[in-house]
């Protein structure tokens, strides 16, 4: 989820570098913001996770393509904020309640809610590291179930919609075990999009830039289809709303929120 699209091995230095290519679907948009590592809102741009997954080389992920696709297909949603939380190379046990990653996820989500946010959904793409060890693979479904339920409980949203990604690849021999677990999650309001078959980088592990774009579009379609009714604002152009007086949808790589602000000129209505 943090994004390794366009990350290549520099043969001169032996280090991983990002090629810097940003496709049209991932370009910055004045209506898309991100919550930075220091919990301030800034204009979103690739690499989306550069200050979150800072120990690794980040490239293109699905987040910007997701946000741009949502706005293209339903511009009435208005401005959006992305809240990156992903750390690459982690297994599900590292996201257990009480650990750093879990606590950071909850803290960043609660910060995003301070301004009056209403949780919309949760995006989850993880599991390659759990394919290495059979015990981890066999325990994955139970750990993932528990993680989803604890996140819902701590965020006080027992029916939080969750969209997870079924793996395209894995680091070890138990990829199909993890995929079976992901596809077998039977919690209410949990759905998945399947990344299997999307193009991989030469490392045969991470999605290419084009694949990350496609995945972002798949996540956007799943999110828009999951809404009970379309989100509508007034007929005024959403692009004319000011930063402090607009309907803001906040999308997190793991958590999607939306919140709205009323102003005299541009009232917003949310259909839940």
N, C-alpha and C positions, 0 to 999 in steps of 0.2 A: 504493500500500500504506500510505503514511503516513496517508491519510484526509483527504478534503475534503468528506465528507458534512455538509450543513448550513452550509457556509461560503458566505456571501453578501456582496455588495457593499453596504456602508453608503452610501446615497445622500447622507447628510449630510456624511460625512467623506471619502468616496471610497476608504475602506480596506476590505479584506476582514475580515469578522468571522465568528465561529462563532455560530450561533443558540442554542447551549447545550442543545439538545434531545437527550436520551439515551434511545433506545428501550429497551423492556424486555429485549430480547435482548442489550443492551450494558451493562446495569447492573453495578456492582461486585458481586463475589462473594467471600466470605471464603476461598474455595478457589483464587482466581486472583491470582497475584502478577506483578510485572514487574521486570525488571532496569533500574534507572534509569541515567541517563547517567553517574553517578559509581560505577556498578557495585555498587549495594546493592539488596537486595530490598525492595520496597514493595508495598502493596496496589494492584492494577491498577485503573485507571479511565480513562475517556475525557477528553480526547484522549490516546490511548495514546502518541503520538510527540512530545508537546509539548516534551520536553527533548532530543530527538534531532534532529528536523527543525525546529530552533528559529528558523530564519530565515524561516519561512513560517507562515501561519495554518492550524492543524490542526483538523480536526473528527472526524467518525466515520469509522473505517476498518473493515476486516473482522476485526481481531484479537480484540476482545472477543466479537463474535458467534460467531467460530470457537471460542473457548475455552468459552463457555457452552454451545454446541451439543454439543461433545465431551463435556462433563461431564453434560449432560442425557441423551445417548444411551448413554453408558457411564460411569455414576457410579463404577464400580469403579476407574477410572483414578486417582482421588484428587485431591489438590491439584495445581495447574498454575502454571507461571511463564511469562510472555510476555517475550521479549527483543527489543524493537523495534530495528531497524537501518536502516529506510528513510529516504531523503532524496528528497523529491519533485523532479521536474523534471530528473532526471539521465539521461544516456544510458548505453548499455552500455559505452562506452569509458571512462567515469569509474569503472567498477567493475573495471577491469583490475588484475591483480596488481601490487602495488607502490604503488598509489595510496592516498589517505587512506581512501576508502570501503571498499575491499577490506580494508585492514589493520584498520580499525575492526571490520568484520564478524568477521574471524578472531579479533581480540583479545577481543571480547565473548563469542564462542562459547567460546573457551578458558577464559575466566573462569568461565562457566557450568559448564564441565566439571570445575573444580577440586574440587568437592565429590563427585565420583564419577559425573558424568553419562555417559549412553550416548546417542549421537546417534540420533535417530529419523528425521528427514526434514528437508527444506528447502522453504520456501515462497518463491516468487519471483513478483512482479507488477511489471513494468517494461516500458518500451518506447515510450511515447507520444512522448518527445523524439526517438527515432530515426526517426520517420515524417516529419521535416521535410526531411532531406537524402537524396537518392537513394543517395549513396555509403554513408552510414550504414545505410540500409535494406538495401542489397545485401550489406553486410558483417555484418549482424546475426547471422545464424545461426552463422557461424564464430566470432564473438566470444562468443556465448552458450555455444556448445559448449565453448570454451576456458575460459570463466569457471566453468562447472559442473565441469569436470574439475580445474581448479586448486584450487577450493574443496575438493573431495573429497580431493585430494592433500595439501593443507596441513592439513586436519583429520584426515588419516590414516584416511579412511573411503571406500575406493574404490567402494563400492556404496551410498553415501548416497542414500536415496530422496528424490526431488525432485518437488514438485507446483508447477507454474507456472500462471499465469493468462494465457489468450489475451486480447488487448486487446479492450476494448469501444469504444475511440475512439483518436484520435491528434491530434497538433498540426499535422500536415502531410498531404500527399496520398498518403503511402506506407504507410497503415495496413494495407492488405491484404498488402503485401509483408512487413511485420513479422509479421502473423498467420500467413501461410504459413510463415515461418521458425519461429515458435513451435510450430505444429502439426506441423512436419516434423522436430523434434528426435528423433533415433533412438537416444539413449543409453540403456543399460539403467537400469531403475528410475526413469525420468522419465515422468511423466504430466501431464495438464493439465486444468483446468476452463475453460470458455469463458464469458467475461463479455459476449460480444456480445449485444446486445438488452436488456441491463439498463438501467434508466432513468438518464439523465444530468442533471446540474445545468444551469441555463440557459447556462453557458459551453460546453456541448456537449462537454466534455472529461472532467470528473470525475464519478464515480458519486454519485448521491443517497444520502441516509442509508438509505433502504429498500433500495437496490441494494447498498450495502455490507453490510447485514445478510444479504441473500440470498447474496452472494458468500462471506461468512464461513461460512454454513451449507453451501454447496457445497464449500468447502475442508475443512470438518470431515467431511463425508460421504466425500470422496475419501481423506482421511487414515485414517479408521476402516476403510474398505474395503481400504486398502493393507496393513494389518497382517496378517502371516501367520497369527496366531491372536489372539483377543481378549486384551487385557491384563486380568488378574484379580488382585484382592487377596483377602484372606480375607473371610468373610461379615460381618465387623464393618463398621459404617457408616464410610465414608471420612471423613464429616464429623466423626467423633469423634477423628481423628488429630491430634496436636499438630504445631506447625510444625516441631519438631526431630525428630519421629519419625513420618514418614509417607512414603508413596510419592508422590514429586513428579514430575510430568511438566512439562517446561519447553518451551514452544512459543515459537519466535522468528518474527517476521514473515518472516524468511528461513531461519532454522534452527529445527528442532524437536528438542528433546532430551527424554529422560526419564531420571530416575534414582531409585533407591529406597534407602530406609534401613530396616534391620531393627531392630525393637525387641521387647521381650519380649511386649508385649500385641498388637501389630499387625504381624506379619511380612508382607512383601510379596513377591509372586512376579511376575516378568516373563517372558512367553513371547515369544521373539524369532523 
